[in-house]
Amino acid sequence: MKKKRKSSRKIIESIKKILYSDRFMNKNRLSNKDFTRKRKLPFVSLVLFMINLIKQTLQKELTNFMELIKNKKENITKSAFSQSRLKLRPEAFIELNNTLVEEFYTDNIIKKWKGFRLLAIDGSKLILPTHSKELMEKFGTLSSGMIIPQAQISTCYDVLNEIILDSQLETIQINEMNQAVRHLEKLSKGDLIIFDRGYSATWFYYMIKLKELDFVNRIPKGFRKDAENFRLSNKEEDIIEVDIPPQKSRYGLQRHGLTKDKVEPFKLRLVKVILDTGEVEVLATTLLDKEKYSLGIFRELYFKRWGIETNYNRLKSNIHVE
């Protein structure tokens, strides 16, 4: 019997079951006294309002929302909303999102590339509301004519199924590589990750291999002597051995609790890809089987990474996440 795709209704029902549970409210309110009195905007309504795409003025959105859930006009002020929001732990939304992702991949038909779940990891800067002193103190600022608060966001995105598996939002001082390491905790064998040049680091390759993951990475000029020799050669592809990491990479491993004794040499395949401009790019990958993964597939495979760029544009331009 042909397997059917899990309906959105079933996924929403799973989220709804959690949202309306006493456990979820007790876990995600700051105090046991919060949300115990009868309010115009109780716990569940508050969460539901906040996960809507709020694009109009806050007061107008609140009025429309109250009319929608109560079938009548009932005023609630911005101040009342803000006071209720302060009682809510932000981890509530992380739990709901994790449930959505888990349900999507459980007992469901998902698109894959040659048996792999095809993922991309990349970071971006978010401009935050300029009037907030608290945001400036929390996330930091970049000065460009005027001082504005900014945050560093990183996402792990399924480019074929168009779903964010994991996201990290931190200060602008954070290194996006460290955010990427935390994404790896959510991944498992059978995942193939596509990276751009900013993620080229031998120590990071070791981290990925230890998780039994696979990757394709566009590497910059000057990255590893053996890779640069390949770039300058007439070869279209080659396999090199990545041995005990150099001192700089050992520092990277140590920052994440690993030593050189915990890593083993592994093989890495280098392939050349010719762009429309005629420029030659070099990709590093753990896909070593030349028969199963021929040279001709890598150009199209790498450019599937563009899906994560499109998703960032959607987050900023359509959802107005900033």
C-alpha positions in Angstrom: 0.0 0.0 0.0 1.3 3.4 -1.0 2.3 5.5 2.0 0.5 8.8 2.3 2.0 12.1 3.3 1.1 13.2 6.9 -1.5 15.9 6.8 -0.9 19.4 8.3 -4.0 18.8 10.4 -2.3 15.9 12.2 0.8 17.9 12.9 -1.3 20.8 14.2 -3.3 18.5 16.5 0.0 17.3 18.1 1.1 20.8 18.7 -2.4 21.8 20.0 -2.3 18.9 22.5 0.9 20.2 24.0 -0.2 23.8 23.9 -3.4 23.2 25.9 -1.7 20.9 28.5 -1.1 22.1 32.1 2.4 20.7 31.9 3.3 23.1 29.1 1.9 26.1 30.9 3.5 25.3 34.2 6.9 24.7 32.5 6.8 28.0 30.5 5.5 30.6 32.9 8.0 32.5 35.1 6.0 32.1 38.3 3.4 29.6 39.7 1.1 32.6 40.2 1.2 33.7 36.6 -1.8 33.0 34.4 -3.9 31.8 37.3 -6.4 34.7 37.4 -9.0 35.1 34.6 -7.6 37.5 32.0 -8.6 38.8 28.6 -5.4 37.2 27.2 -4.8 33.9 29.1 -1.7 31.7 28.5 -2.9 29.8 25.4 -4.3 32.9 23.7 -1.0 34.8 24.4 1.1 32.1 22.7 -1.3 31.9 19.8 -1.2 35.6 19.3 2.6 35.7 19.3 3.0 33.0 16.7 0.8 34.9 14.2 2.4 36.9 11.5 2.1 40.3 13.2 2.5 42.9 10.4 0.1 45.7 11.3 0.4 48.0 14.3 0.3 46.0 17.6 -2.9 47.6 18.8 -4.7 46.8 15.5 -3.4 43.2 15.6 -4.6 42.7 19.2 -8.1 44.1 18.4 -8.4 41.8 15.4 -7.2 38.8 17.3 -9.6 39.3 20.2 -12.5 39.6 17.8 -11.4 36.5 16.0 -11.2 34.3 19.2 -14.2 35.8 21.0 -16.4 36.6 18.0 -16.9 40.1 19.5 -15.0 43.3 19.8 -13.1 43.4 23.1 -10.4 45.8 23.7 -7.0 44.8 25.1 -4.2 47.4 25.4 -0.6 47.1 24.3 0.4 47.6 27.9 -1.7 44.6 29.0 -0.2 42.5 26.3 3.4 43.5 27.2 2.8 42.7 30.9 1.5 39.2 30.0 4.3 38.6 27.6 6.9 39.2 30.4 5.5 36.3 32.3 6.1 33.8 29.4 9.4 31.9 28.9 10.7 32.1 25.3 11.6 28.4 25.6 7.9 27.8 25.0 8.3 28.6 21.3 11.4 26.4 21.0 9.4 23.4 22.4 6.5 24.0 20.0 8.9 24.3 17.0 10.8 21.1 18.0 7.4 19.3 18.1 6.5 20.6 14.7 9.8 19.4 13.2 9.7 16.0 14.9 6.1 15.5 13.8 7.0 16.5 10.2 9.7 13.8 10.0 7.9 11.1 11.9 5.9 8.7 9.8 5.9 11.0 6.8 7.0 11.0 3.2 9.9 13.4 2.8 12.0 14.4 -0.2 15.6 13.1 -0.2 18.7 13.4 -2.5 20.1 9.9 -3.2 18.8 8.7 0.2 20.2 11.7 2.1 18.2 14.4 3.9 19.7 17.4 2.2 20.5 20.3 4.6 22.2 23.6 4.4 23.7 25.6 7.3 24.4 29.3 7.1 24.2 32.5 9.2 23.0 36.0 8.8 22.7 39.3 10.6 19.4 40.5 12.0 18.7 44.2 12.6 16.7 44.6 15.8 14.4 47.4 16.9 16.6 50.5 17.4 14.7 52.0 20.3 15.4 49.1 22.7 18.2 49.6 25.2 17.7 46.1 26.5 18.3 44.6 23.0 21.5 46.6 22.6 22.8 45.4 26.0 21.8 41.8 25.2 22.9 41.3 21.6 25.4 44.2 21.0 25.5 46.8 18.3 27.3 47.6 15.0 27.9 51.2 14.3 27.3 52.3 10.7 26.5 56.0 10.9 24.0 55.3 13.7 24.2 52.7 16.5 21.8 49.9 15.9 21.3 46.6 17.8 22.0 43.5 15.7 22.0 39.7 16.4 23.7 36.8 14.7 21.2 34.1 13.5 22.1 30.7 12.2 19.8 28.1 10.7 19.9 24.5 9.6 17.5 24.2 6.7 16.1 21.2 4.8 16.4 22.6 1.3 14.2 20.0 -0.4 11.4 20.0 2.2 11.7 23.7 3.0 11.7 23.4 6.8 14.0 24.8 9.4 15.3 22.0 11.6 17.1 24.3 14.1 17.9 27.9 14.6 20.3 29.8 16.9 20.0 33.5 17.8 22.9 35.1 19.7 25.0 38.2 20.0 26.8 39.6 17.0 30.1 38.7 18.6 29.4 34.9 18.3 31.3 33.0 15.6 28.8 31.3 13.2 31.0 28.2 13.2 30.2 27.7 16.9 26.5 28.1 16.1 26.9 25.5 13.4 28.4 23.0 15.9 25.2 23.3 18.0 23.2 22.5 14.9 25.0 19.2 14.5 23.5 18.0 17.8 20.1 17.9 16.0 21.4 15.8 13.1 22.2 12.1 12.5 23.6 9.6 10.1 21.9 10.0 6.7 22.1 13.8 6.7 24.2 15.5 4.0 25.1 19.2 4.8 26.0 21.8 2.2 28.3 24.7 3.4 29.7 27.8 1.8 33.3 29.0 2.1 32.9 30.5 5.6 32.7 27.0 7.1 35.9 25.6 5.8 37.9 24.4 8.8 39.6 21.1 9.4 38.5 20.9 13.0 34.9 21.4 11.8 35.2 18.6 9.4 36.3 16.4 12.3 33.3 17.4 14.3 31.0 16.4 11.4 32.8 13.1 10.8 32.5 12.2 14.5 28.7 12.6 14.1 28.8 10.3 11.1 27.4 13.0 8.9 28.4 13.8 5.3 29.0 17.2 3.7 29.8 19.2 0.6 31.8 22.4 1.2 33.0 25.1 -1.2 36.5 25.8 0.0 38.4 29.2 -0.4 41.8 29.6 -2.0 44.6 28.9 0.3 42.7 26.4 2.5 45.0 23.5 3.2 48.2 23.1 1.1 47.0 19.8 -0.4 43.7 21.4 -1.5 45.5 24.3 -3.0 47.9 22.0 -4.9 44.8 20.3 -6.3 43.3 23.6 -7.3 46.4 24.5 -9.3 46.7 21.0 -10.9 45.0 19.7 -14.1 43.1 17.1 -12.1 39.3 17.3 -12.1 39.0 15.4 -8.8 41.2 13.8 -6.2 41.1 12.0 -2.8 43.3 13.3 0.0 43.8 12.1 3.6 43.0 14.5 6.4 45.4 13.5 9.1 46.0 14.8 12.7 44.8 18.4 12.6 47.3 21.3 12.7 47.6 23.4 15.8 44.9 25.9 14.8 42.4 23.1 14.3 43.4 21.4 17.6 42.3 24.6 19.3 39.0 24.4 17.6 38.5 20.9 18.8 39.6 21.7 22.3 37.0 24.5 22.5 34.3 21.8 22.0 35.8 19.3 24.4 37.7 17.1 22.0 41.4 16.3 21.8 43.5 14.9 18.9 43.4 11.5 20.6 39.6 11.4 19.9 39.9 12.0 16.2 41.1 9.7 13.4 42.4 10.4 9.9 39.7 10.3 7.2 39.6 10.7 3.4 38.2 13.7 1.7 37.3 14.0 -1.9 38.1 17.2 -3.9 36.2 18.1 -7.0 36.3 21.0 -9.4 33.1 22.8 -10.5 33.1 25.2 -13.4 30.7 28.2 -13.0 28.8 29.9 -15.8 31.5 32.7 -15.6 34.2 30.1 -16.4 35.6 30.4 -12.8 36.7 27.2 -11.2 35.5 26.4 -7.7 36.8 23.5 -5.5 34.4 21.5 -3.4 35.4 19.2 -0.5 33.1 16.3 0.2 32.9 13.1 2.1 31.0 11.4 -0.8 33.9 9.3 -1.9 32.2 6.7 -4.2 33.0 8.0 -7.7 30.5 5.6 -9.3 27.6 6.5 -7.1 28.4 10.2 -6.9 29.9 11.1 -10.3 31.8 14.3 -10.9 29.0 15.8 -13.0 26.4 15.9 -10.1 28.3 18.2 -7.8 27.6 21.5 -9.5 23.9 21.1 -9.3 24.1 19.6 -5.8 26.1 22.5 -4.4 23.7 25.1 -5.8 20.8 23.5 -4.0 22.3 25.4 -1.0 20.6 28.5 -2.5 17.4 27.4 -0.8 18.7 28.6 2.6 19.3 32.1 1.1 15.8 32.1 -0.3 14.5 31.1 3.2 16.4 34.0 4.8 14.8 36.4 2.3 11.4 34.9 3.2 12.1 35.4 7.0 13.1 39.0 6.6 10.8 40.2 3.7 7.7 38.1 4.2 7.6 37.1 7.8 9.3 40.3 9.0 11.3 38.4 11.6 13.4 41.5 12.4 
